[in-house]
Amino acid sequence: MSCRDACPTGAVRFDLALGGARPRIISDACTGCGDCFQACPANAIELSVVEEGS
């Protein structure tokens, strides 16, 4: 859960799933800084650009 620990805004939460926990991003709290992406040892987080007004 190092990606959760790396998030400065607490936007990364974990949900229980078959086989372990999976990260869930709280989009209202996410600033897009990428700290979680860099810290994730399982490459379970991807960053993408969201275009407003689409």
Residue frames relative to the residue before (quaternion, step in Angstrom):
aa qw qx qy qz dx dy dz
M 1.0000 0.0000 0.0000 0.0000 0.00 0.00 0.00
S 0.2372 0.8054 -0.5071 0.1947 3.54 1.15 0.66
C 0.6004 0.5514 -0.3762 0.4404 3.60 1.10 -0.51
R 0.6200 0.5217 -0.3401 0.4772 3.60 1.05 -0.68
D 0.6779 0.5015 -0.2859 0.4552 3.55 0.92 -0.92
A 0.6723 0.5087 -0.2938 0.4505 3.60 1.11 -0.64
C 0.5939 0.6040 -0.3633 0.3880 3.60 1.18 -0.44
P 0.3498 -0.7774 0.4857 0.1935 3.60 -0.55 1.13
T 0.7382 0.4027 -0.2347 0.4876 3.61 1.18 -0.42
G 0.4775 -0.6846 0.4304 0.3436 3.60 1.26 -0.06
A 0.3537 0.7728 -0.4625 0.2528 3.58 1.18 0.52
V 0.6628 0.4796 -0.3107 0.4839 3.60 1.19 -0.30
R 0.0003 -0.7712 0.6348 -0.0473 3.53 -0.81 1.11
F 0.3062 -0.7471 0.5552 0.1996 3.55 -1.22 0.31
D 0.1847 -0.7464 0.6329 0.0907 3.54 -1.08 0.90
L 0.4659 -0.6549 0.5123 0.3026 3.55 -1.05 0.74
A 0.0319 0.7820 -0.6196 0.0600 3.54 -1.00 0.90
L 0.6574 -0.4836 0.3862 0.4298 3.55 -1.26 0.34
G 0.7953 0.2490 -0.2057 0.5131 3.58 -0.68 1.07
G 0.7645 -0.3146 0.1921 0.5289 3.61 1.21 -0.02
A 0.6451 -0.5095 0.4005 0.4048 3.52 -1.29 -0.28
R 0.1881 -0.7727 0.5971 0.1046 3.57 -1.14 0.69
P 0.4770 -0.6757 0.4724 0.3045 3.58 -0.97 0.79
R 0.0817 -0.7464 0.6587 0.0486 3.53 -1.21 0.67
I 0.2621 -0.7758 0.5584 0.1329 3.57 -0.83 0.98
I 0.2943 -0.7195 0.6039 0.1760 3.56 -0.88 1.00
S 0.3249 -0.8129 0.4468 0.1845 3.57 -0.06 1.31
D 0.6244 0.5474 -0.3535 0.4307 3.61 1.04 -0.62
A 0.7198 0.4253 -0.2359 0.4954 3.59 1.17 -0.58
C 0.5911 0.6033 -0.3564 0.3993 3.58 1.23 -0.43
T 0.2348 -0.7797 0.5685 0.1172 3.56 -0.92 0.97
G 0.4792 -0.6873 0.4235 0.3444 3.60 1.27 -0.18
C 0.3219 0.7957 -0.4683 0.2095 3.58 1.22 0.36
G 0.4118 -0.7441 0.4417 0.2859 3.61 1.15 -0.55
D 0.4004 0.7277 -0.4806 0.2814 3.61 1.20 0.04
C 0.6523 0.5126 -0.3170 0.4597 3.61 0.98 -0.79
F 0.6251 0.5557 -0.3220 0.4435 3.57 1.02 -0.87
Q 0.6910 0.4788 -0.2728 0.4679 3.56 0.90 -0.94
A 0.7196 0.4638 -0.2475 0.4536 3.59 1.04 -0.77
C 0.5648 0.6383 -0.3858 0.3532 3.62 1.16 -0.46
P 0.2993 -0.7876 0.5113 0.1696 3.62 -0.53 1.13
A 0.7192 0.4468 -0.2438 0.4730 3.60 1.22 -0.39
N 0.3899 -0.7332 0.4678 0.3026 3.60 1.27 0.06
A 0.3274 0.7745 -0.4726 0.2639 3.58 1.05 0.83
I 0.7028 0.4060 -0.2554 0.5253 3.60 1.26 -0.09
E 0.0963 -0.7736 0.6250 0.0397 3.54 -0.99 0.92
L 0.2919 -0.7256 0.5941 0.1881 3.54 -1.17 0.62
S 0.0483 0.7856 -0.6161 0.0300 3.54 -1.08 0.74
V 0.4835 -0.6473 0.5093 0.2962 3.52 -1.24 0.47
V 0.1456 -0.7657 0.6210 0.0827 3.56 -0.89 0.94
E 0.2427 -0.7805 0.5620 0.1271 3.53 -0.63 1.12
E 0.3897 -0.7281 0.5201 0.2180 3.53 -0.78 1.06
G 0.7781 0.3333 -0.2562 0.4668 3.53 -1.13 0.72
S 0.5566 0.6076 -0.3996 0.4016 3.60 1.24 0.09
